[in-house]
């Protein structure tokens, strides 16, 4: 997992036989669902097969970037302006809500709001960044161009000569495992019950309720939310063509002098690279997954040596004074992608909801999507804010 395993205290003993809402999965989305549901007074139980944050949430870089998973101008071209803007608003609201939860619940997760810098590696890259900035501004969102001198003045090491500048977006950095641990503690304080080591084998509609079959018995719930992202096809086989597991990979360097005051990214390889520097100097860096064929089983979350080697070259390539980078450890994580690069939120049966497909960009969406769904489940509110994420949208294949 990230830099350390989850230390969240969870409930002991057997899960209860009944609940208002059963949430399957204890990543960011699942625990945020439990948090909002419990705050709204629902009797909620979370079921997790492994440990808290054992999937993509606990294996990512800890970057919260409130925008679309693909460049915003490309999202506008693929989805249309209204949908792309709605997705971005969800990400912005999610980022705001995460910061609110951290403050209100006094979480110790090193949540640090600030900017996010996408380096432009050459003039062509700069032109693409400027195009994205232009469309972003036209739609009322924040983005700015930084010339090379402005970027260099922010960093504690020399840029390589070809870098032309960067796009600056809002963003934040955090310790993802500590963040989820904190939300688990807050959710339990509000009344949620969270169980690990509980495997869910099936979710079955049963009249106006649903039954959740587990290794610890069957739970009857008014509503079930499956929030297992890359593992979603295990419980919702029809979504195999919609939500596809993809393996990401990261490294953690030995502590280095402070050089990077905000989250950063560059596209040295096809799918891009990204990193943050922690207060102790450690740099978490991910990407380079295009340098090797996809693993046969991305859900196994086993690091690939070729990707690990490529990740070690990212910082020296971009910042020539660094030389060889010492790596403490490397790991892999299973993400979930959709064909149109935005998540899916929909009912799969009466009383059963499924959510997944965050395309490696789930951190800014977890708090907002879960709050909207929790409010709908408890109060019957409308779901207009996530209507564009339903399964019947024209940009997805039929499931």
C-alpha positions as CSV (number, residue, x, y, z in Angstrom):
1,X,0.0,0.0,0.0
2,X,0.9,3.7,0.1
3,X,3.6,4.5,2.6
4,X,2.0,2.6,5.4
5,X,-0.9,0.2,5.9
6,X,-4.3,1.5,7.1
7,X,-4.4,2.0,10.9
8,X,-8.1,2.7,11.1
9,X,-10.0,1.0,13.9
10,X,-13.0,-1.0,12.5
11,X,-15.8,-2.9,14.1
12,X,-15.1,-6.3,15.6
13,X,-17.3,-9.3,15.5
14,X,-20.0,-10.3,13.0
15,X,-21.7,-7.7,10.8
16,X,-25.4,-7.1,11.6
17,X,-28.1,-9.1,9.8
18,X,-29.9,-5.9,8.8
19,X,-29.1,-2.3,7.8
20,X,-30.7,0.6,6.1
21,X,-27.8,0.7,3.7
22,X,-25.0,-1.8,3.0
23,X,-21.9,-0.3,1.3
24,X,-19.5,-2.8,-0.4
25,X,-16.0,-1.5,-0.5
26,X,-13.9,0.7,2.0
27,X,-12.0,2.9,-0.4
28,X,-12.5,6.7,-0.5
29,X,-15.9,6.4,-2.2
30,X,-17.2,3.7,0.1
31,X,-16.2,5.4,3.4
32,X,-17.4,8.7,2.1
33,X,-20.8,7.1,1.4
34,X,-20.9,5.7,4.9
35,X,-19.9,9.1,6.3
36,X,-22.7,11.1,4.6
37,X,-25.2,8.3,5.2
38,X,-24.4,8.2,8.9
39,X,-24.6,12.0,9.2
40,X,-28.0,11.9,7.7
41,X,-29.2,9.3,10.3
42,X,-29.1,6.1,8.2
43,X,-28.1,2.8,9.8
44,X,-25.2,1.9,7.5
45,X,-22.7,-1.0,7.4
46,X,-19.6,-1.1,5.2
47,X,-18.2,-4.5,4.1
48,X,-14.6,-4.8,2.9
49,X,-12.9,-8.0,1.8
50,X,-9.4,-6.8,2.5
51,X,-8.3,-3.8,4.5
52,X,-9.5,-0.2,4.5
53,X,-8.0,1.6,1.4
54,X,-6.5,-1.6,0.0
55,X,-7.4,-0.8,-3.6
56,X,-6.6,2.3,-5.8
57,X,-7.3,4.8,-3.0
58,X,-4.4,3.5,-0.8
59,X,-2.0,3.0,-3.7
60,X,-2.3,6.4,-5.5
61,X,-0.1,9.5,-5.4
62,X,-2.3,11.5,-3.0
63,X,-3.1,14.2,-5.6
64,X,-6.5,15.9,-5.6
65,X,-6.9,17.7,-8.9
66,X,-10.5,19.0,-9.5
67,X,-10.9,18.5,-13.2
68,X,-11.7,15.8,-15.7
69,X,-9.5,12.7,-16.1
70,X,-8.5,13.6,-19.6
71,X,-7.5,17.2,-20.7
72,X,-10.6,19.4,-20.4
73,X,-10.7,20.5,-24.0
74,X,-10.6,16.9,-25.1
75,X,-13.4,16.1,-22.7
76,X,-15.5,18.9,-24.2
77,X,-14.9,17.5,-27.7
78,X,-15.7,13.9,-26.6
79,X,-18.7,14.5,-24.3
80,X,-20.0,18.0,-25.3
81,X,-19.6,21.1,-23.2
82,X,-22.5,20.7,-20.9
83,X,-21.4,17.2,-19.7
84,X,-17.7,18.0,-19.5
85,X,-18.6,21.1,-17.4
86,X,-20.9,19.2,-15.1
87,X,-18.2,16.5,-14.5
88,X,-15.7,19.3,-13.7
89,X,-18.1,20.9,-11.3
90,X,-18.5,17.5,-9.5
91,X,-14.7,17.3,-9.1
92,X,-14.5,20.9,-7.8
93,X,-17.3,20.2,-5.3
94,X,-15.6,17.0,-4.2
95,X,-12.3,18.7,-3.6
96,X,-14.1,21.4,-1.6
97,X,-16.0,18.8,0.5
98,X,-12.8,16.8,1.2
99,X,-11.2,20.0,2.6
100,X,-14.4,20.6,4.6
101,X,-14.4,17.1,6.1
102,X,-10.7,17.3,7.0
103,X,-11.4,20.6,8.8
104,X,-14.6,19.7,10.5
105,X,-13.5,16.3,11.6
106,X,-9.9,17.5,12.4
107,X,-8.3,14.7,10.4
108,X,-4.5,14.3,10.5
109,X,-3.8,13.4,6.9
110,X,-1.5,16.3,5.8
111,X,-4.2,17.7,3.4
112,X,-2.4,20.6,1.7
113,X,-4.5,22.8,-0.7
114,X,-2.5,24.5,-3.4
115,X,-1.8,24.3,-7.1
116,X,-1.2,21.6,-9.6
117,X,1.4,22.1,-12.3
118,X,1.3,20.3,-15.7
119,X,4.7,20.8,-17.3
120,X,4.9,21.6,-21.1
121,X,7.9,19.6,-22.3
122,X,8.3,21.5,-25.6
123,X,6.6,24.1,-27.8
124,X,4.0,21.6,-29.1
125,X,3.1,20.6,-25.5
126,X,2.8,24.3,-24.7
127,X,0.4,24.8,-27.5
128,X,-1.8,22.0,-26.2
129,X,-1.7,23.4,-22.7
130,X,-2.7,26.9,-23.9
131,X,-5.6,25.4,-25.9
132,X,-6.8,23.6,-22.7
133,X,-6.4,26.8,-20.7
134,X,-8.5,28.8,-23.3
135,X,-11.4,26.4,-23.2
136,X,-11.2,26.1,-19.4
137,X,-11.4,29.9,-19.1
138,X,-14.3,30.1,-21.5
139,X,-16.3,27.7,-19.3
140,X,-15.6,29.7,-16.2
141,X,-13.0,27.4,-14.5
142,X,-9.6,28.2,-13.2
143,X,-6.4,27.6,-15.3
144,X,-3.4,29.8,-16.0
145,X,-0.2,29.7,-18.1
146,X,3.2,29.9,-16.4
147,X,6.2,30.7,-18.5
148,X,9.4,28.9,-18.1
149,X,10.9,31.5,-15.7
150,X,7.8,31.4,-13.5
151,X,8.0,27.7,-13.3
152,X,11.7,27.7,-12.5
153,X,11.3,30.3,-9.8
154,X,8.9,27.9,-7.9
155,X,11.2,24.9,-8.0
156,X,14.2,23.9,-6.0
157,X,16.0,22.3,-8.9
158,X,16.9,23.2,-12.5
159,X,14.4,22.4,-15.4
160,X,15.6,20.7,-18.5
161,X,16.2,23.1,-21.4
162,X,13.3,22.1,-23.6
163,X,10.5,22.8,-21.0
164,X,8.6,25.8,-22.2
165,X,6.4,26.5,-19.2
166,X,3.4,24.9,-17.5
167,X,-0.3,24.9,-17.0
168,X,-1.4,25.8,-13.4
169,X,-4.6,24.3,-12.1
170,X,-6.1,24.2,-8.6
171,X,-5.2,21.2,-6.6
172,X,-4.3,19.6,-3.2
173,X,-2.0,17.0,-1.8
174,X,-2.7,14.5,1.0
175,X,-1.8,11.1,2.5
176,X,-4.5,9.0,0.9
177,X,-4.5,6.3,3.5
178,X,-4.5,8.7,6.4
179,X,-7.3,10.6,4.8
180,X,-9.5,7.5,4.4
181,X,-8.5,6.3,7.9
182,X,-9.7,9.6,9.3
183,X,-13.0,9.5,7.4
184,X,-13.5,5.9,8.7
185,X,-13.1,7.2,12.3
186,X,-15.5,10.1,11.6
187,X,-18.1,7.8,10.0
188,X,-18.0,5.4,12.9
189,X,-18.3,8.4,15.3
190,X,-21.5,9.3,13.4
191,X,-22.8,5.8,13.8
192,X,-21.6,3.8,10.8
193,X,-20.3,0.3,11.3
194,X,-17.3,-0.8,9.2
195,X,-16.1,-4.4,8.9
196,X,-13.0,-5.7,7.1
197,X,-12.2,-9.3,6.1
198,X,-15.7,-9.8,4.9
199,X,-16.0,-11.1,1.3
200,X,-19.3,-10.3,-0.6
201,X,-20.1,-13.1,-3.0
202,X,-23.4,-11.7,-4.4
203,X,-26.0,-8.9,-4.1
204,X,-29.5,-10.0,-4.8
205,X,-32.7,-7.9,-5.1
206,X,-35.4,-9.2,-2.7
207,X,-38.7,-7.4,-3.0
208,X,-38.2,-3.8,-1.9
209,X,-34.9,-4.7,-0.3
210,X,-31.7,-6.4,-1.3
211,X,-29.7,-9.3,0.2
212,X,-25.9,-9.2,0.5
213,X,-24.4,-12.7,0.7
214,X,-21.1,-12.7,2.6
215,X,-18.6,-15.0,4.2
216,X,-20.2,-13.9,7.5
217,X,-23.8,-14.5,6.6
218,X,-26.5,-12.7,4.6
219,X,-27.4,-9.1,5.3
220,X,-30.8,-7.6,4.5
221,X,-30.6,-3.9,3.5
222,X,-33.0,-1.4,2.1
223,X,-30.3,-0.2,-0.3
224,X,-26.9,-1.5,-1.4
225,X,-24.1,0.6,-2.8
226,X,-21.3,-1.3,-4.5
227,X,-18.2,0.9,-4.5
228,X,-15.5,-1.5,-5.4
229,X,-14.3,0.2,-8.6
230,X,-11.8,-2.1,-10.4
231,X,-13.5,-5.1,-8.9
232,X,-17.0,-4.1,-9.9
233,X,-17.4,-6.8,-12.5
234,X,-17.2,-9.4,-9.8
235,X,-20.6,-8.3,-8.5
236,X,-22.0,-6.7,-11.7
237,X,-20.8,-8.9,-14.6
238,X,-22.9,-7.0,-17.1
239,X,-20.6,-4.0,-16.6
240,X,-17.4,-5.7,-17.9
241,X,-17.6,-3.7,-21.1
242,X,-18.1,-0.5,-19.2
243,X,-15.7,-0.6,-16.3
244,X,-12.3,-2.1,-17.1
245,X,-9.5,-2.7,-14.6
246,X,-6.1,-1.0,-15.4
247,X,-2.9,-1.2,-13.4
248,X,-1.1,1.9,-12.3
249,X,2.3,1.9,-10.7
250,X,4.2,4.2,-8.3
251,X,7.5,4.6,-6.5
252,X,8.5,6.4,-3.3
253,X,12.0,7.9,-3.3
254,X,14.3,8.3,-0.3
255,X,13.8,11.8,1.3
256,X,15.2,14.6,-0.9
257,X,15.6,18.3,-0.4
258,X,12.3,20.2,-0.8
259,X,11.9,21.0,-4.5
260,X,8.2,20.7,-5.4
261,X,5.8,22.9,-3.5
262,X,2.7,21.5,-5.3
263,X,1.5,18.5,-7.2
264,X,3.1,18.1,-10.6
265,X,2.7,16.2,-13.8
266,X,4.4,15.8,-17.2
267,X,3.7,13.6,-20.2
268,X,7.0,11.8,-20.9
269,X,5.1,8.7,-21.9
270,X,1.7,8.1,-23.5
271,X,-0.4,8.2,-20.3
272,X,1.7,10.7,-18.3
273,X,3.6,10.9,-15.1
274,X,2.7,12.7,-11.8
275,X,4.1,13.3,-8.4
276,X,4.0,15.1,-5.1
277,X,6.7,15.7,-2.4
278,X,5.8,14.9,1.1
279,X,6.8,17.2,4.1
280,X,9.6,14.7,4.9
281,X,11.1,15.1,1.4
282,X,9.9,11.7,0.0
283,X,8.6,12.0,-3.5
284,X,5.7,9.8,-4.6
285,X,5.8,9.4,-8.4
286,X,3.5,7.4,-10.7
287,X,2.9,6.7,-14.4
288,X,5.0,5.1,-17.1
289,X,2.4,2.2,-17.5
290,X,2.6,2.5,-21.3
291,X,6.3,1.3,-21.4
292,X,5.2,-2.4,-20.8
293,X,2.3,-4.5,-22.0
294,X,-0.6,-4.5,-19.6
295,X,-0.4,-7.2,-17.0
296,X,-2.6,-10.3,-17.5
297,X,-4.3,-9.7,-14.2
298,X,-4.3,-6.0,-13.1
299,X,-6.4,-6.9,-10.1
300,X,-3.3,-8.8,-8.7
301,X,-1.6,-5.4,-8.2
302,X,1.9,-6.7,-8.9
303,X,4.5,-4.2,-9.9
304,X,6.2,-4.6,-13.3
305,X,10.0,-4.3,-13.4
306,X,10.1,-2.4,-16.7
307,X,7.6,0.2,-15.3
308,X,9.6,0.5,-12.1
309,X,12.8,1.2,-14.0
310,X,11.1,3.8,-16.2
311,X,9.7,5.6,-13.1
312,X,13.2,5.9,-11.7
313,X,14.2,7.9,-14.8
314,X,11.4,10.5,-14.8
315,X,12.9,13.0,-12.4
316,X,16.4,12.9,-13.7
317,X,15.1,13.3,-17.2
318,X,13.0,16.4,-16.3
319,X,15.5,17.9,-13.8
320,X,19.1,17.2,-14.9
321,X,20.8,18.2,-11.7
322,X,19.2,15.5,-9.7
323,X,21.2,12.6,-11.1
324,X,20.3,9.1,-9.8
325,X,17.2,8.9,-7.6
326,X,17.2,6.5,-4.7
327,X,14.0,4.5,-4.4
328,X,12.7,3.2,-1.1
329,X,9.9,1.1,-2.6
330,X,7.5,0.6,-5.5
331,X,4.0,-0.8,-5.8
332,X,1.1,-1.2,-8.1
333,X,-2.6,-0.5,-7.8
334,X,-5.8,-1.4,-9.8
335,X,-7.7,1.5,-11.2
336,X,-10.9,1.3,-13.3
337,X,-11.4,3.0,-16.6
338,X,-14.5,3.7,-18.8
339,X,-14.5,4.1,-22.6
340,X,-15.5,7.8,-22.3
341,X,-13.2,8.7,-19.3
342,X,-15.9,9.6,-16.8
343,X,-17.4,7.5,-13.9
344,X,-20.6,5.5,-14.0
345,X,-23.3,6.0,-11.2
346,X,-26.4,4.0,-11.8
347,X,-28.8,1.4,-10.4
348,X,-28.1,-2.2,-11.5
349,X,-31.3,-3.6,-9.9
350,X,-34.0,-2.5,-7.6
351,X,-32.4,-1.1,-4.4
352,X,-28.9,-1.8,-5.7
353,X,-26.5,1.0,-6.9
354,X,-23.1,0.6,-8.5
355,X,-20.4,3.2,-8.8
356,X,-17.0,2.9,-10.6
357,X,-14.7,3.9,-13.5
358,X,-12.9,6.9,-12.1
359,X,-10.1,6.6,-14.7
360,X,-7.2,7.1,-12.3
361,X,-8.8,10.4,-11.1
362,X,-11.1,9.3,-8.3
363,X,-9.8,11.5,-5.4
364,X,-11.8,14.7,-6.3
365,X,-15.0,12.8,-7.0
366,X,-15.4,10.6,-3.9
367,X,-16.9,13.1,-1.5
368,X,-19.3,14.8,-4.0
369,X,-20.7,11.7,-5.7
370,X,-21.2,9.9,-2.4
371,X,-22.9,12.9,-0.8
372,X,-25.4,13.2,-3.7
373,X,-26.2,9.5,-3.6
374,X,-26.5,9.4,0.2
375,X,-28.9,12.4,0.2
376,X,-31.0,10.6,-2.5
377,X,-31.1,7.4,-0.5
378,X,-32.1,9.0,2.7
379,X,-34.2,12.0,1.6
380,X,-35.3,11.0,-1.9
381,X,-33.6,14.0,-3.5
382,X,-33.2,14.3,-7.2
383,X,-30.0,13.1,-8.9
384,X,-29.7,15.8,-11.6
385,X,-26.1,16.4,-10.7
386,X,-25.0,12.9,-11.7
387,X,-27.6,12.3,-14.4
388,X,-24.8,12.5,-17.0
389,X,-23.0,9.6,-15.3
390,X,-25.9,7.1,-15.8
391,X,-25.3,4.0,-17.8
392,X,-27.6,5.0,-20.7
393,X,-25.5,7.9,-21.8
394,X,-24.7,7.9,-25.5
395,X,-20.9,7.8,-25.0
396,X,-20.9,4.3,-23.4
397,X,-21.5,0.9,-25.0
398,X,-24.6,-1.0,-23.9
399,X,-24.1,-3.2,-20.8
